[in-house]
């Protein structure tokens, strides 16, 4: 798992994490209007690896995912993005979970439940 908490690593995440570059770049563009703040005051980024456990992810987030649903869920080719707003000032954590087999069943269930939430909110095509 990679946890980006400092402004420099967050700013350079699109370079250091090329598979996630378009998605992270979009989040950083959305935060550009808050230039008076350090990125680390606005967002942290967690990138889950296939071998991580749900407990490890929850420790990095500082919350239990069973009692706290994501505030936003997006799907991208190969990735699921979960956004949690953690404070009233808007600070949040964006979690990227790979769409690959995961070692930990509990983490797989979290990803699958989030996917179902996306499917249920999308209007039917036609």
C-alpha positions in Angstrom: 0.0 0.0 0.0 1.1 3.5 -0.8 0.0 6.3 1.5 0.6 9.9 0.2 0.2 12.4 3.1 2.7 15.1 2.3 2.2 17.9 -0.3 5.2 16.9 -2.4 4.2 13.3 -2.8 0.6 14.2 -3.5 1.6 16.8 -6.1 3.9 14.3 -7.9 1.5 11.4 -7.6 0.6 11.5 -11.3 4.3 11.0 -12.2 5.0 8.4 -9.5 1.8 6.4 -10.1 1.4 6.5 -13.9 -1.4 3.9 -13.9 -3.5 6.4 -11.8 -2.2 9.6 -13.4 -5.5 10.6 -15.2 -7.6 10.0 -12.1 -5.4 11.7 -9.6 -4.8 14.6 -12.0 -8.5 15.1 -12.1 -8.7 15.3 -8.3 -5.8 17.7 -8.2 -7.4 19.9 -10.8 -10.6 20.0 -8.7 -8.5 21.2 -5.8 -6.6 23.9 -7.7 -9.1 26.6 -6.7 -7.8 26.1 -3.1 -4.3 27.1 -3.9 -3.9 29.0 -0.6 -3.8 25.6 1.2 -1.2 22.9 1.0 -2.4 19.8 -0.8 -1.8 17.7 2.4 -4.4 20.0 4.1 -7.0 19.0 1.5 -6.4 15.4 0.5 -4.5 12.3 1.3 -4.2 9.4 -1.2 -4.1 5.7 -0.4 -3.3 3.2 -3.2 -4.2 -0.3 -2.2 -2.0 -3.2 -3.4 -3.5 -6.7 -4.1 -1.7 -8.1 -1.0 -3.1 -5.6 1.5 -5.7 -6.4 4.1 -8.8 -4.4 5.0 -7.4 -3.9 8.5 -4.3 -2.3 7.0 -6.3 -0.1 4.8 -8.6 1.0 7.7 -5.5 1.8 9.8 -4.2 4.0 7.0 -7.6 5.7 6.7 -8.1 6.0 10.4 -11.7 4.7 10.1 -13.7 1.5 10.0 -15.2 0.9 6.5 -18.0 -1.2 7.9 -19.4 1.8 9.8 -18.4 4.5 7.3 -19.5 4.5 3.7 -17.5 6.4 1.1 -18.9 9.8 0.2 -18.2 9.2 -3.5 -17.4 6.2 -5.6 -16.0 6.1 -9.1 -15.0 3.3 -11.4 -12.2 3.5 -13.9 -10.6 0.9 -16.1 -8.7 -1.3 -13.6 -9.5 0.8 -10.5 -12.2 1.7 -8.1 -11.9 5.1 -6.4 -13.4 5.6 -3.0 -13.5 9.1 -1.5 -14.1 9.8 2.2 -14.6 13.4 3.5 -13.3 13.1 7.0 -13.7 16.7 8.4 -16.1 19.6 8.2 -13.4 21.7 6.5 -13.6 19.3 3.5 -10.4 17.3 4.2 -10.6 13.9 2.7 -8.9 10.7 1.6 -9.1 9.2 -1.8 -8.5 5.4 -1.9 -7.7 3.6 -5.1 -8.4 -0.2 -5.1 -7.2 -2.3 -8.0 -9.6 -4.3 -10.0 -7.5 -7.4 -9.6 -7.8 -10.5 -7.4 -7.2 -9.4 -3.8 -5.6 -11.6 -1.1 -7.9 -10.4 1.6 -11.6 -11.5 1.3 -12.8 -8.6 3.5 -11.1 -6.0 1.2 -12.6 -7.8 -1.8 -16.1 -7.5 -0.2 -15.5 -3.8 0.4 -14.6 -3.3 -3.3 -17.6 -5.5 -4.5 -20.1 -3.5 -2.3 -18.8 -0.2 -3.6 -19.1 -1.6 -7.2 -22.7 -2.5 -6.5 -23.4 1.0 -5.1 -22.2 2.4 -8.4 -24.3 0.1 -10.4 -27.4 0.8 -8.4 -27.0 4.6 -8.7 -26.4 4.6 -12.5 -29.6 5.1 -14.5 -30.4 2.3 -16.9 -29.3 2.7 -20.5 -31.8 3.1 -23.2 
